[in-house]
Amino acid sequence: MSGSAAPSVTALYRYAVKGLSPEALPSVTLAAGGTMPFDRAYAIENGPGRFDPESPRHLPKITFLMLMRDERLATLVTTFDDATETLTVMRGGKQVARGQLSTPLGRKMIEQFFAAYMQSELRGPPKVVSAPGHSFSDVAMKCLHIVNLATVRDLERVVGRPIDPLRFRANVYIDGLEPWVERSWVGNEIAIGGIRCAIVKDTVRCEATNVDPQTAARDMAIPSTLLRTWRHSDLGVYGKIVSGGQLAVGDAVVAPGA
């Protein structure tokens, strides 16, 4: 995710299961009012849950296994096959679990792994949950999470050490802009590749960003650094897709005032 001369998309990611590892995508087809394909389509309830697949609604992320509290999740590498909805879980380069999440047996295989692996963090038996069209995002609306790499570099300047942009778990990483300019986009629309997004709010950062996505070490204090330095704890923005289309790495970003 390196810099570029003109504003452009440098990386695309989706998180098929909330709290688990990202998958890089070279390109995607996006629909108005939707999310990245299968982004946060599944979640793992931590003990007795309140999620009702017959009447899905947004629930606080503490309902589920998630990085803010369960940093050991970052030691796992997961892949998700769209066609079969099969999740494969790797640890240390070896497959430790695999299951087709669209089937009861497949979900049970994944639940049994997490029951053992996350035993000390669980409040009860873990349960893989989903509902057609539902996304377990940290926000109730369906949207894209966009992070400006120039802003990440400005934060690096302050903390005096490299910061893996994947700490911010965005769908779209962009570069070639001024740091923090994305905060001025709220209430406006931007064009990214073949789509248009209405930027609806800043992303308030939580302690999940303190976890190194490669080592699972809780080794930074990003929200408090943001608050102390800039008097807010925001980094990134949420965009609601108002016009769908194709989006690919390398696509141009056209923002207000450009």
Backbone bond lengths (Angstrom), bond angles and torsions (degrees), N, CA, C in turn:
res aa  C-N    CA-C-N  psi(-1)  N-CA   C-N-CA  omega(-1)  CA-C   N-CA-C  phi
1 M - - - 1.463 - - 1.524 109.21 -
2 S 1.317 116.60 73.84 1.452 121.89 -174.85 1.515 111.29 -99.49
3 G 1.329 116.09 170.91 1.445 122.48 -177.16 1.519 112.42 -70.37
4 S 1.331 116.70 165.32 1.456 121.58 179.56 1.513 108.70 -149.16
5 A 1.368 116.75 159.35 1.456 121.51 -174.63 1.522 111.55 -70.90
6 A 1.330 116.96 -49.73 1.458 121.28 179.75 1.523 109.04 -104.23
7 P 1.336 117.35 151.21 1.464 119.08 -179.42 1.529 111.32 -57.36
8 S 1.315 116.41 125.92 1.461 120.19 -177.35 1.526 110.88 -154.73
9 V 1.326 114.13 167.66 1.459 122.25 175.92 1.523 108.83 -82.39
10 T 1.333 116.96 126.38 1.463 120.06 179.66 1.521 113.01 -103.68
11 A 1.334 118.11 -20.37 1.466 120.72 179.55 1.516 109.80 -163.52
12 L 1.339 115.02 149.57 1.469 122.93 175.87 1.526 107.98 -127.28
13 Y 1.323 116.26 135.88 1.466 120.88 -179.71 1.520 110.35 -137.96
14 R 1.329 114.54 151.86 1.458 120.44 168.77 1.529 108.42 -134.07
15 Y 1.324 114.59 155.94 1.464 123.61 -179.78 1.517 106.89 -123.48
16 A 1.333 116.70 94.29 1.462 119.94 -174.24 1.527 111.52 -63.20
17 V 1.343 116.44 -36.28 1.459 121.33 177.58 1.521 108.50 -117.70
18 K 1.299 116.55 123.10 1.468 121.61 -178.77 1.527 110.50 -53.29
19 G 1.332 116.26 131.00 1.455 121.63 176.33 1.515 114.77 89.82
20 L 1.350 117.19 -14.06 1.457 119.68 -179.75 1.535 110.25 -96.10
21 S 1.326 116.99 -174.92 1.459 120.88 -168.20 1.529 112.51 -73.64
22 P 1.349 116.20 158.41 1.467 120.72 179.33 1.527 111.53 -81.35
23 E 1.321 114.09 159.82 1.465 120.85 170.40 1.524 108.14 -124.60
24 A 1.331 115.92 127.74 1.460 121.09 177.74 1.519 109.92 -76.90
25 L 1.325 116.14 138.72 1.460 122.43 178.69 1.522 108.82 -123.81
26 P 1.344 118.71 134.30 1.466 119.47 178.39 1.521 112.54 -73.29
27 S 1.343 116.22 -32.20 1.463 120.74 179.57 1.519 108.86 -160.26
28 V 1.321 115.71 159.42 1.470 121.28 179.18 1.521 109.08 -145.67
29 T 1.330 114.83 157.73 1.463 122.03 169.28 1.518 107.11 -107.21
30 L 1.322 116.27 124.91 1.458 121.35 -174.18 1.525 110.69 -118.35
31 A 1.324 115.18 143.73 1.462 120.92 179.58 1.520 110.26 -107.48
32 A 1.321 116.31 149.38 1.460 120.63 176.24 1.519 109.73 -57.30
33 G 1.329 115.83 134.15 1.456 121.38 179.32 1.510 114.62 76.95
34 G 1.334 117.37 8.10 1.460 120.80 -176.79 1.514 113.63 -108.50
35 T 1.329 114.12 -167.74 1.459 122.39 178.57 1.521 108.81 -122.08
36 M 1.337 116.61 178.42 1.449 120.70 167.45 1.535 107.50 -58.01
37 P 1.343 119.54 141.01 1.467 120.46 -177.61 1.536 112.34 -51.06
38 F 1.325 115.94 123.74 1.465 124.85 178.76 1.534 113.22 64.13
39 D 1.321 119.31 14.94 1.461 119.19 179.99 1.528 110.46 -67.86
40 R 1.339 115.69 122.71 1.469 122.41 -178.32 1.535 111.40 52.06
41 A 1.334 115.99 36.59 1.468 120.55 179.32 1.526 111.30 -71.61
42 Y 1.327 115.88 -23.78 1.460 121.54 179.22 1.527 109.20 -126.89
43 A 1.326 115.04 156.83 1.458 122.14 172.66 1.521 107.80 -145.74
44 I 1.334 116.00 164.49 1.462 120.76 179.15 1.525 107.87 -118.43
45 E 1.336 115.42 110.29 1.462 119.57 179.55 1.526 109.72 -66.62
46 N 1.313 114.25 137.82 1.464 121.08 177.47 1.527 108.15 -94.30
47 G 1.339 115.45 91.61 1.461 119.65 -179.22 1.515 112.07 80.43
48 P 1.340 116.18 -166.30 1.474 120.43 -176.13 1.514 110.90 -53.09
49 G 1.323 116.67 121.61 1.457 120.24 -171.36 1.511 113.90 -109.64
50 R 1.332 112.83 167.46 1.468 120.17 -179.75 1.520 111.67 -110.04
51 F 1.345 116.85 -1.10 1.463 118.37 -175.69 1.525 110.39 -75.74
52 D 1.334 115.73 126.35 1.461 122.03 179.95 1.534 108.05 -112.98
53 P 1.346 118.31 107.75 1.463 120.07 -178.05 1.523 113.28 -62.79
54 E 1.327 117.35 -20.15 1.464 120.41 177.09 1.527 111.71 -78.85
55 S 1.317 115.91 -22.11 1.462 121.05 179.06 1.534 108.61 -141.97
56 P 1.345 116.17 68.56 1.467 119.71 -172.89 1.521 112.73 -67.14
57 R 1.319 115.19 137.81 1.466 120.10 174.98 1.524 108.83 -145.42
58 H 1.312 114.24 161.98 1.461 119.74 -179.13 1.526 109.78 -69.88
59 L 1.334 115.81 132.54 1.463 121.55 178.87 1.527 109.65 -124.23
60 P 1.339 118.27 154.88 1.466 120.43 177.74 1.528 110.93 -58.88
61 K 1.342 116.25 145.23 1.466 119.20 -175.47 1.525 112.47 -64.95
62 I 1.343 118.30 -20.24 1.467 119.40 178.04 1.528 111.75 -66.58
63 T 1.345 117.19 -11.53 1.467 121.38 175.26 1.535 110.49 -65.97
64 F 1.332 115.55 -25.37 1.466 121.06 -170.07 1.531 111.42 -117.69
65 L 1.319 115.77 163.09 1.469 119.16 167.62 1.519 107.60 -62.51
66 M 1.320 117.70 131.03 1.472 120.51 -177.54 1.518 109.67 -160.04
67 L 1.347 114.73 158.07 1.463 121.44 -171.26 1.516 113.96 -66.76
68 M 1.329 118.35 -28.22 1.461 119.63 -176.84 1.527 110.66 -55.00
69 R 1.339 115.85 -35.46 1.457 119.75 -177.84 1.527 112.82 -116.62
70 D 1.340 117.04 -26.14 1.463 121.46 -171.56 1.526 110.09 -114.41
71 E 1.345 116.61 68.88 1.465 120.30 -171.98 1.523 114.14 -63.93
72 R 1.333 117.51 -19.99 1.472 118.69 -179.97 1.524 112.11 -63.83
73 L 1.311 117.79 -17.31 1.460 120.74 175.18 1.527 110.82 -57.66
74 A 1.335 117.03 -30.17 1.468 120.91 -176.85 1.525 112.71 -69.45
75 T 1.336 118.40 -11.75 1.468 119.81 177.13 1.531 111.45 -80.69
76 L 1.329 117.29 -5.15 1.461 121.88 -178.28 1.530 110.22 -102.97
77 V 1.326 116.18 143.15 1.465 122.49 173.48 1.520 107.26 -115.26
78 T 1.312 116.46 124.53 1.466 120.37 -176.55 1.522 111.25 -120.25
79 T 1.320 115.60 148.17 1.462 121.68 171.39 1.525 108.07 -128.11
80 F 1.321 115.21 150.32 1.461 121.22 -175.98 1.513 108.59 -131.45
81 D 1.320 116.71 125.75 1.461 122.27 178.27 1.524 109.43 -94.06
82 D 1.316 116.38 116.84 1.464 120.66 -175.46 1.523 112.23 -61.08
83 A 1.322 116.70 -42.89 1.466 120.77 -172.88 1.525 112.21 -63.60
84 T 1.343 116.91 -39.25 1.466 120.45 -176.81 1.524 112.89 -108.19
85 E 1.345 117.08 -6.71 1.467 123.05 -175.72 1.534 110.73 55.52
86 T 1.330 114.28 41.29 1.466 120.86 179.76 1.519 110.17 -98.55
87 L 1.339 115.50 128.19 1.462 122.28 177.55 1.523 109.04 -100.88
88 T 1.327 116.25 129.96 1.462 122.09 174.13 1.520 108.04 -114.57
89 V 1.319 117.01 130.29 1.461 122.88 -177.59 1.530 108.50 -112.75
90 M 1.332 116.07 125.76 1.463 122.33 179.44 1.522 109.16 -117.06
91 R 1.327 115.61 146.90 1.462 121.14 173.25 1.518 107.76 -141.68
92 G 1.336 115.77 124.87 1.459 120.11 -178.75 1.518 112.65 59.60
93 G 1.343 116.92 33.53 1.451 121.48 178.46 1.518 115.30 81.38
94 K 1.327 117.35 2.47 1.468 120.77 -178.89 1.525 110.42 -118.77
95 Q 1.339 115.49 141.56 1.464 119.64 177.34 1.518 109.64 -70.79
96 V 1.345 115.16 127.66 1.464 119.98 -179.77 1.526 112.30 -115.36
97 A 1.332 117.47 -14.95 1.465 120.38 177.71 1.522 109.26 -163.55
98 R 1.343 114.47 151.78 1.466 119.64 177.22 1.523 108.07 -156.31
99 G 1.320 116.67 135.04 1.455 119.23 179.69 1.511 111.93 -162.12
100 Q 1.323 115.99 145.79 1.462 121.86 175.69 1.526 107.94 -84.45
101 L 1.323 115.14 108.35 1.464 119.71 -170.40 1.519 113.37 -69.24
102 S 1.321 117.37 -15.43 1.470 120.41 178.50 1.530 112.10 -82.55
103 T 1.345 117.13 -0.26 1.466 120.56 179.69 1.530 110.52 -122.57
104 P 1.338 117.82 148.46 1.473 120.37 178.60 1.525 112.76 -57.82
105 L 1.333 117.96 -41.15 1.459 120.66 -179.74 1.516 111.54 -65.33
106 G 1.331 116.39 -43.17 1.459 120.47 179.56 1.518 111.66 -62.44
107 R 1.335 116.61 -42.60 1.470 119.79 178.02 1.525 110.36 -63.40
108 K 1.326 116.11 -38.91 1.466 119.88 -179.07 1.528 110.86 -63.61
109 M 1.335 117.51 -38.12 1.472 121.27 178.28 1.533 110.53 -60.44
110 I 1.326 115.84 -43.18 1.463 120.60 -179.92 1.531 110.32 -70.88
111 E 1.323 116.81 -41.41 1.472 120.57 179.58 1.526 111.06 -61.81
112 Q 1.317 117.63 -40.11 1.470 120.62 -179.86 1.521 110.95 -64.45
113 F 1.338 116.58 -39.36 1.461 118.94 177.80 1.523 110.69 -62.39
114 F 1.339 117.07 -49.22 1.464 119.73 -176.78 1.532 111.60 -69.35
115 A 1.317 117.45 -29.11 1.473 119.75 175.94 1.523 110.68 -60.60
116 A 1.325 116.59 -36.72 1.463 120.67 179.41 1.527 111.12 -83.29
117 Y 1.338 116.58 -45.85 1.468 120.47 -172.13 1.528 112.00 -71.24
118 M 1.326 117.29 -35.36 1.465 121.35 -176.53 1.524 111.16 -108.38
119 Q 1.318 117.51 26.98 1.469 122.27 -172.47 1.521 112.88 -52.57
120 S 1.322 117.32 -44.42 1.468 120.26 -175.05 1.526 112.45 -72.13
121 E 1.346 117.54 -20.32 1.462 121.18 -178.41 1.525 112.94 -94.56
122 L 1.334 117.65 -10.82 1.462 120.80 -171.88 1.528 112.84 -84.70
123 R 1.347 114.70 144.99 1.462 121.77 174.83 1.526 111.06 -98.49
124 G 1.315 116.07 1.03 1.457 122.90 -177.87 1.511 107.97 166.05
125 P 1.331 118.74 -177.99 1.467 120.72 -178.18 1.528 111.95 -57.83
126 P 1.335 117.94 132.02 1.463 119.98 177.24 1.525 110.88 -72.39
127 K 1.319 116.14 149.48 1.462 120.69 -178.78 1.524 109.95 -137.71
128 V 1.324 116.82 124.55 1.468 121.70 175.69 1.529 107.96 -76.02
129 V 1.334 116.56 126.06 1.462 120.61 -176.80 1.528 110.65 -127.43
130 S 1.323 114.81 153.76 1.469 122.31 177.01 1.517 108.33 -165.60
131 A 1.323 115.51 167.96 1.462 122.59 172.54 1.519 106.86 -155.18
132 P 1.330 118.41 141.93 1.462 120.50 -178.71 1.521 112.12 -53.18
133 G 1.326 115.46 125.96 1.457 120.82 176.95 1.517 115.48 79.31
134 H 1.346 118.33 -1.92 1.463 120.49 -177.53 1.528 109.95 -91.41
135 S 1.328 116.64 143.15 1.461 122.36 175.51 1.521 109.02 -123.06
136 F 1.353 115.80 129.59 1.464 120.85 -178.82 1.531 110.76 -87.78
137 S 1.301 115.99 51.93 1.453 121.19 178.24 1.537 109.52 -73.46
138 D 1.337 115.39 164.25 1.461 119.28 175.09 1.525 111.50 -70.62
139 V 1.330 116.75 -15.45 1.465 120.57 177.61 1.522 108.70 -116.42
140 A 1.322 117.25 154.92 1.460 121.33 -172.56 1.520 113.09 -72.10
141 M 1.335 117.62 -27.29 1.469 119.27 -176.57 1.524 110.68 -84.07
142 K 1.341 114.88 158.86 1.459 120.41 172.72 1.516 108.27 -84.68
143 C 1.325 115.84 127.28 1.457 118.52 -171.62 1.522 110.81 -161.12
144 L 1.333 115.32 176.10 1.457 123.19 169.94 1.523 108.25 -106.45
145 H 1.315 115.65 141.25 1.462 120.46 175.03 1.528 107.04 -100.95
146 I 1.332 115.99 121.97 1.472 122.95 -172.56 1.516 109.86 -117.48
147 V 1.347 116.72 131.00 1.462 121.87 178.49 1.530 109.71 -124.95
148 N 1.326 115.17 133.09 1.462 124.47 177.96 1.533 108.57 -90.23
149 L 1.333 117.40 117.37 1.463 120.33 -176.84 1.525 112.84 -65.94
150 A 1.340 117.63 -25.20 1.465 119.04 176.22 1.528 110.42 -65.09
151 T 1.326 116.98 -33.54 1.459 121.13 176.81 1.526 110.40 -67.90
152 V 1.328 116.33 -40.49 1.467 120.22 176.75 1.529 110.01 -61.10
153 R 1.338 117.11 -41.33 1.472 119.87 179.32 1.531 111.61 -66.01
154 D 1.339 116.87 -33.68 1.465 119.14 177.20 1.521 110.35 -66.63
155 L 1.326 116.90 -37.57 1.458 120.35 174.91 1.532 110.82 -66.40
156 E 1.325 116.99 -38.86 1.471 120.67 175.01 1.527 111.12 -57.70
157 R 1.327 115.58 -41.16 1.463 120.93 179.43 1.529 110.61 -58.40
158 V 1.307 115.67 -40.70 1.466 120.21 -177.86 1.529 111.76 -72.18
159 V 1.328 116.82 -43.75 1.473 119.46 -176.26 1.524 112.34 -83.18
160 G 1.343 116.96 -16.98 1.460 120.08 175.42 1.516 114.68 75.19
161 R 1.342 117.01 26.83 1.461 120.53 178.00 1.523 109.66 -156.44
162 P 1.321 117.72 157.42 1.466 119.56 179.43 1.531 111.72 -64.29
163 I 1.316 115.63 147.78 1.465 122.26 177.17 1.523 107.93 -126.62
164 D 1.313 116.99 121.04 1.460 120.83 176.12 1.525 108.29 -68.59
165 P 1.352 118.23 119.59 1.469 119.66 -179.27 1.527 113.59 -58.52
166 L 1.341 116.75 -21.57 1.465 119.06 179.63 1.527 112.67 -67.45
167 R 1.327 117.61 -13.03 1.469 119.84 172.56 1.531 110.95 -56.29
168 F 1.336 116.59 -26.72 1.463 120.54 -173.06 1.535 112.79 -93.31
169 R 1.330 117.69 -2.83 1.460 124.28 170.29 1.531 112.69 48.37
170 A 1.346 115.49 46.33 1.463 120.82 179.90 1.527 110.98 -85.38
171 N 1.330 115.24 162.23 1.464 121.39 171.54 1.522 111.67 -86.44
172 V 1.341 115.72 -37.02 1.465 121.05 -174.38 1.526 108.76 -129.42
173 Y 1.341 115.68 122.52 1.459 121.04 173.94 1.525 108.09 -106.43
174 I 1.330 115.85 131.84 1.453 121.20 -177.54 1.524 109.47 -125.16
175 D 1.343 115.26 156.53 1.460 119.53 179.67 1.524 109.29 -148.11
176 G 1.334 115.36 171.02 1.452 120.85 -178.69 1.517 113.19 92.42
177 L 1.330 116.25 16.25 1.464 122.66 -179.39 1.525 109.98 -120.46
178 E 1.317 115.98 172.06 1.453 120.74 173.36 1.532 109.55 -76.93
179 P 1.337 117.49 148.80 1.464 118.39 176.25 1.528 111.10 -62.17
180 W 1.307 114.40 142.35 1.467 124.91 174.60 1.528 114.78 70.22
181 V 1.331 118.21 0.23 1.474 119.49 -177.75 1.529 110.64 -62.27
182 E 1.332 117.12 -27.36 1.465 120.16 -177.32 1.528 112.28 -63.21
183 R 1.308 117.76 -23.27 1.464 119.95 178.87 1.532 111.24 -66.61
184 S 1.340 116.48 -24.05 1.474 120.53 178.93 1.526 111.89 -82.55
185 W 1.337 116.74 -6.72 1.464 119.68 -178.64 1.524 113.25 -82.40
186 V 1.313 117.84 -16.44 1.461 120.72 -175.77 1.542 109.17 -57.53
187 G 1.330 115.44 126.45 1.461 121.27 -176.37 1.514 113.49 94.15
188 N 1.350 116.45 -2.51 1.461 121.55 179.20 1.527 110.24 -121.55
189 E 1.336 115.80 172.70 1.452 121.62 176.50 1.522 110.77 -107.65
190 I 1.341 115.59 149.14 1.459 121.51 172.66 1.527 108.09 -129.04
191 A 1.336 115.10 154.65 1.465 121.30 174.20 1.523 108.08 -105.37
192 I 1.331 115.58 130.60 1.468 120.92 175.73 1.526 106.14 -130.14
193 G 1.334 116.41 112.75 1.456 118.77 -176.07 1.510 110.05 56.54
194 G 1.344 116.42 -127.79 1.454 120.59 -177.46 1.511 114.84 -93.45
195 I 1.334 117.86 14.26 1.468 119.95 -179.17 1.526 110.97 -121.82
196 R 1.312 114.40 162.48 1.468 120.67 171.19 1.521 108.17 -122.36
197 C 1.327 115.25 138.72 1.465 121.77 -179.82 1.512 110.11 -123.49
198 A 1.320 115.87 137.30 1.463 121.41 168.16 1.522 106.84 -91.16
199 I 1.318 117.28 118.01 1.462 121.01 -179.41 1.519 107.74 -80.50
200 V 1.328 115.35 116.59 1.457 119.71 -168.26 1.526 114.27 -105.61
201 K 1.325 117.55 -26.45 1.469 117.59 179.35 1.520 110.75 -166.42
202 D 1.337 114.75 157.95 1.460 121.43 172.26 1.526 109.84 -73.50
203 T 1.335 115.81 157.35 1.464 121.03 176.88 1.523 109.49 -95.40
204 V 1.321 116.09 113.18 1.465 120.58 176.96 1.527 107.81 -78.59
205 R 1.327 116.58 124.78 1.456 120.36 -174.41 1.526 111.12 -85.58
206 C 1.346 114.51 142.34 1.458 120.78 176.88 1.525 108.96 -114.60
207 E 1.307 116.22 -176.35 1.461 120.13 -174.52 1.520 113.99 -72.59
208 A 1.329 117.89 -4.69 1.472 119.79 172.77 1.525 110.52 -58.92
209 T 1.339 116.82 -31.14 1.470 119.81 -179.39 1.525 112.36 -69.18
210 N 1.319 117.80 -14.61 1.467 120.87 178.30 1.514 112.51 -77.48
211 V 1.353 116.72 -11.14 1.468 121.61 -176.69 1.528 110.01 -92.58
212 D 1.332 116.76 125.24 1.459 121.81 176.26 1.530 108.27 -67.82
213 P 1.352 118.28 119.93 1.468 119.43 -176.06 1.523 114.08 -69.58
214 Q 1.345 116.98 -12.47 1.460 120.24 178.72 1.528 112.37 -93.30
215 T 1.323 116.91 -37.98 1.472 120.52 -173.26 1.520 113.57 -108.62
216 A 1.319 117.92 -15.04 1.469 124.64 -175.02 1.526 112.73 70.41
217 A 1.332 117.30 9.74 1.470 120.22 177.35 1.532 109.55 -76.26
218 R 1.326 116.01 137.04 1.467 121.39 174.42 1.523 105.66 -89.56
219 D 1.341 116.27 91.10 1.459 120.57 -163.93 1.529 114.94 -125.86
220 M 1.344 117.66 9.73 1.460 119.82 178.03 1.517 109.72 -139.08
221 A 1.338 115.45 172.25 1.473 121.87 178.42 1.523 107.78 -133.06
222 I 1.322 116.19 64.67 1.459 121.13 -171.27 1.530 113.14 -67.61
223 P 1.342 120.79 -49.94 1.477 117.88 -179.38 1.527 113.03 -58.48
224 S 1.324 117.18 -42.07 1.471 118.87 -179.08 1.528 111.09 -70.07
225 T 1.343 117.77 -32.68 1.467 120.46 176.20 1.521 110.57 -65.56
226 L 1.341 116.48 -43.73 1.466 120.24 177.05 1.524 110.82 -59.24
227 L 1.322 115.70 -46.44 1.466 120.41 -177.31 1.527 111.17 -64.34
228 R 1.324 116.04 -42.05 1.458 120.63 -178.00 1.534 111.86 -69.05
229 T 1.345 116.24 -37.47 1.469 120.71 -173.65 1.525 112.49 -88.22
230 W 1.350 117.05 -43.37 1.464 120.67 -173.43 1.527 113.16 -114.57
231 R 1.328 117.05 -1.36 1.465 122.63 178.52 1.528 113.23 64.20
232 H 1.311 115.37 27.44 1.463 122.04 168.95 1.526 106.05 -153.92
233 S 1.317 116.52 165.15 1.477 119.63 179.84 1.519 111.07 -117.57
234 D 1.359 115.51 34.53 1.463 121.25 -177.90 1.528 111.04 -98.07
235 L 1.327 115.45 142.35 1.460 120.99 168.44 1.523 107.19 -156.75
236 G 1.336 115.77 112.63 1.455 121.96 -174.43 1.516 111.23 103.68
237 V 1.331 115.05 168.61 1.462 120.96 179.75 1.532 109.50 -139.04
238 Y 1.324 114.98 156.79 1.459 121.74 173.89 1.528 108.85 -102.06
239 G 1.330 115.60 132.59 1.455 121.13 179.29 1.511 111.56 -121.34
240 K 1.317 117.12 129.34 1.461 122.33 176.33 1.526 108.01 -91.72
241 I 1.328 117.10 126.34 1.463 120.83 -177.41 1.531 109.04 -72.42
242 V 1.334 116.26 116.83 1.463 120.09 179.77 1.530 111.61 -101.39
243 S 1.328 116.61 -19.31 1.460 121.94 176.73 1.516 107.42 -143.15
244 G 1.332 116.81 117.42 1.460 121.29 -174.76 1.514 113.27 -83.45
245 G 1.331 115.17 176.53 1.461 121.19 -179.55 1.511 110.62 155.65
246 Q 1.322 115.67 -159.82 1.461 122.00 -178.90 1.533 110.46 -90.14
247 L 1.317 114.87 143.72 1.460 121.00 175.46 1.521 107.47 -137.90
248 A 1.337 116.26 130.63 1.460 120.71 -176.87 1.519 110.52 -140.10
249 V 1.327 115.32 155.81 1.458 120.99 173.24 1.532 108.22 -58.32
250 G 1.334 115.55 133.32 1.455 121.09 -178.69 1.515 113.55 98.47
251 D 1.342 117.62 -13.41 1.453 120.96 179.16 1.523 111.92 -63.80
252 A 1.328 115.74 151.13 1.458 121.72 -179.00 1.525 111.61 -76.61
253 V 1.327 114.57 151.14 1.467 123.13 174.46 1.524 107.35 -115.20
254 V 1.323 116.32 123.79 1.460 121.29 177.73 1.529 107.31 -117.95
255 A 1.326 115.69 112.41 1.464 122.01 -172.86 1.524 110.46 -112.50
256 P 1.337 117.81 166.49 1.456 121.30 177.80 1.535 111.48 -54.49
257 G 1.310 115.91 134.37 1.463 120.52 178.32 1.514 113.63 85.41
258 A 1.348 118.47 -5.53 1.466 121.04 -178.52 1.514 110.63 -82.35
